[in-house]
Amino acid sequence: MRISARSFFLMATVGVAIATSLAFGAKKTKSFADSMSPPQRAWHALNRLTFGPRPGDLQHVMDQGVDNWIDEQLAPNKIDDSAIDARLSPLRTLRMSTRELLDNFPPPPLVKLVADGKMTLPSDPEKRAIYQAELERLREKQARQQQDRGDQGFPPKFGPQSADMLEPYGPSGENRSGQLMRMEPEQRYHELLRLSDGQTLPLNHLAPKQRELLLTGFTPAQRETAMALVNPQMVVTTELQEGKLLRAIYGDRQLEEVMTDFWFNHFNVFLGKGGDRYLITAYEREVIRPHALGKFKDLLVAAAQSPAMLFYLDNWTNVGPNSDFARYGPIRPRNRAGAANANQKLTGLNENYARELMELHTLGVNGGYTQRDVTEVAKVFTGWTLQEPRRGGDYIYLERRHEPGSKTVLGRTIKQHGEDEGRQVLDLLAHHPATAHFICTKLAQRFVSDNPPPALVDHLAKTFLKTDGDIREVLRTMFHSREFWSVDAYRAKVKTPLEFIASAVRASGADVQDAMPLVQALNRMGMPLYGAQPPTGYSMKAETWVNSAALLNRMNFALTLAAGRLPGVTVDSRQMLADYGPANLNSLQPEPTSVAGSMAPLAQLENALLAGNVSRQTHQTISQQLDAQREAGRAPNVGALTGLLLGSPEFQRK
């Protein structure tokens, strides 16, 4: 369903009026007196335990029973989630090890090794083509640098492109792409591989739509290779981001997905820090997701030993001042796999991980530790490093780098036991009362309110300590608490940009063929996936995300989505109405603000998308737009109404 540019502008104007007229911080009017009705309980559970209700979800949860549905989400392994596999199957990098990612999609340091003759080109034709394309880019970069310095000629290992190398396509990349377009997909693919050898690829100079046409008919593996000819690192990054969004939108193990996002944010690593762009895929897959509902200590240990965390917080360079390594220097083993790269810069004791371990991962900023504790913990974790970091090596403990002697952490003596010292400290921190309180506060902030009741946090902390940090049991305690089901908790949270985009797509019933436009929308909203640079991760609090620019971006996205103007995402608003069906949605709002008759589409949409919880001002503003359409002789624009409701302040709440 399409709307004109003029109508879209009018819709955006109306949307901004709605957003600015209803501040997020304003006290919301309660729609019920003392407790939630059964439909409201179901709606509340869906909004908090998932990335938002889909058409049919409300009725499903009511039929199953809210408590039974929650128990099911707490046991994700019993939920058939095979439907998401089909959507993720084209994203092959999500199943690759870090070493495979580096081998298939080489970063600049590996390409430089080949250029310098320190590493040979792969024999596999696809891998070889990617390296050759990267070598050509390196040649061009070196040529530009030499030209800037006034040098003549080309870098020694590369010769200039000769005219015969450009045949049969002529000197224009555009002409070459035109020739390629007329080929069958298989022939076109192999011709691209051939062109990678010392020539300027047509893909480098095409607009996104033209590039998509050139890739038409390619298999997922061929598409990955073709895109890697342009930028191999970007393939790894984009598939990681697309996979996260697709899981949030289509996965049926929704609570597990919510908790995976929660814990990644808690143990944050930054995609933009060098090698971490290759390490995060395995980090989320093997460290965060498997432990999302398990024991906190297991998650803490897995994060501490993960290459992504070791690299992000620099513990892989952590060397004891009195260690054998510091006193006598490195001993280069005969087997290169036995140690980290000899060219790494090791500067002594590094406290980055020790500080964040206590301040952000366990005790909290007010957890009772001192600077001396930070230094002692840093000594404990000397020797916890990486094996061949340039080649995607895993965690390894090197005794030669470990600081000898006993350490004192939080008043407890940690005797000299090498690698086991770190395990002792992690165990100490995982079972500390301050950790229980800090973790439970953050969980309550995610699921209940930005400022959770202290009594609830204390209750959750008792469960945490009693169950040896069992995350599933802490959540179970929360979901059965009076505070979680309090009227004050209903619609009390504001969605983050990720939650907003995922919930809007889920609510609209959209079919996502290409998730990159959604990734780009998140970038515009200030929440690029895996893009939080500080170890604090992204904030869950409303104050971070509520401002005029954010409101405008959200409204523009909602209107674009519902109007069918988002590339790669298909929305049928009229089908959405049919999908929601005539279920007892009106019972969600005892005194619905919508009216029947001529407002029927709006009333149905308000109930379907907002559970009938619509302010009179929002309803009247949209009704005026509907009246204007009627006066102009036009039928109700269901897509425009959907977009306005998805962009409304009420939809921003959960």
Residue, then its C-alpha position, 0 to 999 in steps of 0.5 A: m500500500r503506497i501513499s503520495a509524498r505529499s500525504f506522507f509529509l502530512m502524516a509526518t506532520v500529524g505524527v510529530a504533533i502527536a509525539t510532542s503533545l504527549a510527553f513520555g515523562a507525563k503521568k499516564t492515566k490508569s485505565f483500570a482501578d486495582s488490578m489487571s484484567p486477564p487480557q491486560r495481563a497477557w498484553h503486559a507479559l507479551n510486552r515485557l517478555t518478548f520484543g512485542p506482540r504479533p497478530g494472534d499472540l494475545q489470543h494464543v497467550m490467553d488460550q494457553g494461560v499467562d502463567n503456562w506461557i511464561d513457564e514455557q518461555l522459561a524453558p526455551n529448549k522445549i519450544d520449536d524454533s525451527a521457523i527462524d532457521a530458514r530465515l537465518s540459513p542464508l547468513r552462513t557467517l553466523r555458523m562459522s568459527t572465528r578462524e573460518l571468518l578470518d579465512n573466508f573474509p580476510p581483514p587488512p592485516l592478513v591481506k598485508l601479510v600476503a602483499d608482503g610475501k609472508m603468506t600465500l594466496p589461498s588455493d580455493p577460487e572464491k577465497r583467492a578472488i576475495y584476497q585478490a580484490e583486497l590486494e588490488r584495493l591495497r595497490e590503489k591505496q599505495a599508489r595514491q599515497q605515493q602520488d601524494r608524496g610525489d613518487q612515480g610509478f606503482p608499488p613494486k609488487f603490483g603492475p598497472q592495469s593493461a588494456d587487455m586486462l579490461e577486455p572484453y568490457g572496455p575501459s568503463g566499469e559501467n559498460r562491464s556491469g552492463q555486459l555482466m547483467r546480460m549473463e546467466p547468474e552462474q556465468r556472471y558469478h564466475e566472471l566476477l571472480r575472474l575480474s577480481d584478479g588485478q582489475t577494478l570490479p564493477l561492484n565497486h561503482l554501482a548504486p545499491k539497487q544496481r548492485e542488487l540486480l547484479l547479484t540476482g540469482f546468486t546462491p547465498a554463498q555466491r552473494e556473500t563472496a560477491m559482497a566480500l569482493v567489495n568489503p569482506q569485513m562488512v559481510v561479517t558485520t552485516e550478517l551479524q546485525e541482520g541475524k540479531l534483528l531476524r531473531a528478535i522479530y521472528g524467533d519463538r524463543q522470545l524470552e531467551e532472545v530478550m535475555t541474550d540481548f540483556w546479557f550482551n549489553h551487560f557484558n558489552v563488547f564493541l564491534g568497532k574495536g579492531g578484531d572484535r568485529y570477527l570475534i563477536t559472532a562466536y561470543e554471542r553464539e557460544v558465550i551469551r546465548p547458551h548461558a542466558l537463562g543459566k547460572f550467573k557464575d557460568l556466564l561470568v567465567a565464559a565471558a572472562q575467557s572469551p576472545a572478544m572480552l579479552f581483546y575488548l578490555d585488553n586483558w590479553t596484553n596483561v602481564g605481571p610486573n614480576s613475571d618471567f615474561a617481564r623479567y626475561g622476555p618471551i620464549r618463542p616456541r617452535n610451534r607457533a600455535g603455542a603462544a600469542n603473536a610475537n608482534q603484540k605490544l605487551t606493556g605490563l599490568n593492565e587494569n581495564y578488565a579488572r575494573e569493569l569486572m567489578e564495577l560493571h559485571t558483578l559488584g556495581v560501582n557502589g559494591g565496596y571494592t577499592q582501587r587496591d582491589v582493582t590492582e590485585v584482581a588485575k594481577v590475578f588475571t595476568g596470563w589470561t590471554l589469546q592464542e594467535p590473535r591474528r588468526g582467530g585463536d582461542y583463550i589460553y593461559l600462559e604461566r610465564r606472564h602470570e604475576p607470582g605471589s599471593k593477592t588480596v581481593l575484598g579482604r580475602t587472600i588468594k594464594q598463588h595457584g596460577e590460572d586457578e586464582g582467576r577462577q577463585v576470584l570469579d567465584l568470589l564475585a559471583h556469590h557476593p551479596a553486592t553482585a546479587h543486588f546489582i544484577c537483580t537491580k538491572l533485571a528489575q529495571r529491564f522487566v519492571s521499571d526504570n526505578p524498581p521497588p527496593a523490596l522487589v530487588d531484595h526479594l530477587a537478590k535472596t533468590f539469586l543467592k539461594t539458587d547459586g545465581d540461577i537466572r531462570e529462577v530469579l526471573r521466575t520469582m520476578f514474574h510471580s511477584r506483586e510488583f511485576w503485575s502492579v498497575d503501576a508497572y503497566r506501560a511504565k517502560v519506554k522501548t529502546p530503539l531496538e525494541f521499538i523497531a522489532s515491535a513495530v515490525r512484529a505488530s505489523g506482521a511484516d515480511v522482512q526479505d532484507a533486514m539491512p534497512l532496519v539495521q540502518a534505521l537503528n543507526r539513525m536512531g542512535m543505537p547501532l547494533y553491537g555499536a556501544q563503544p563504552p563497556t556500560g553498553y546501551s541504557m535501558k532507561a527512558e531518559t536516554w531515548v526520549n527527545s524530539a529528534a528520537l520522536l521524529n525518527r521513530m515516527n518517520f520509521a513507523l510511517t515508512l514501514a506501514a506505507g510499504r516504503l521500506p526496501g526489503v520489507t513488505v507490509d499489508s495493513r489490510q491483511m494485518l487487520a484480518d490477521y488480528g481478527p475479531a478477538n475480544l480485543n475491546s476487553l483490554q480497555p474497559e472504556p475505549t476511546s475509539v468509536a464505532g461506525s465510520m471510525a471502525p478501521l481506526a478503532q480496530l487498529e487502536n485495539a490491535l496495536l495499542a490494546g485500546n490504551v489510547s489517549r483521547q488527544t492521540h485519538q482525536t488527532i488521528s481522527q482529524q486526519l481521517d476526516a480530512q481524507r473523507e472530505a477529500g473523497r478518499a477511503p481511509n488510508v489504513g497504512a497511514l493510520t497504522g503508521l501514526l499509531l505505531g509512531s504514537p507515544e502509546f506504542q513507545r511504551k511497553 
